[in-house]
């Protein structure tokens, strides 16, 4: 997996506005996204689903960096708290492992603006699933 390659056209990464992976090491990940106007509702504020998705992706990357690519992190539940509006421009999603082993993992994450202000935080329970179980046939 080339983490520095630009997102493929029509990929999830492109749809989410992924610019680049800034950090991918066991237990931690940071991903830069570009929030576009097409992701915003009235008042130029990012729709909450994008914020949620950005943090979810960073948390999944933190687990993948820890466990490798043979297992897929599947979100069982996720709670996101929004502290400030996310505006168009660059943002950074961070994810890290709080605890986990085997198939059950607990992760946390947050979204930051370019000045480091926390825009949202999230926590999630994740189950690892064999890649072969989720690969389309």
Secondary structure, DSSP 8 states (H G I E B T S, - for coil): --TTS---TTSHHHHHTEEEEEEEETTEEEEEEEE-GGGEETTTEE-HHHHHHHHHHHHHHHHHHHH-SSEEEEEEEEEEEE-S--BSEEEEEEEEEEEEETTEEEEEEEEEETT--EEEEEEEEEEEEEHHHHS--
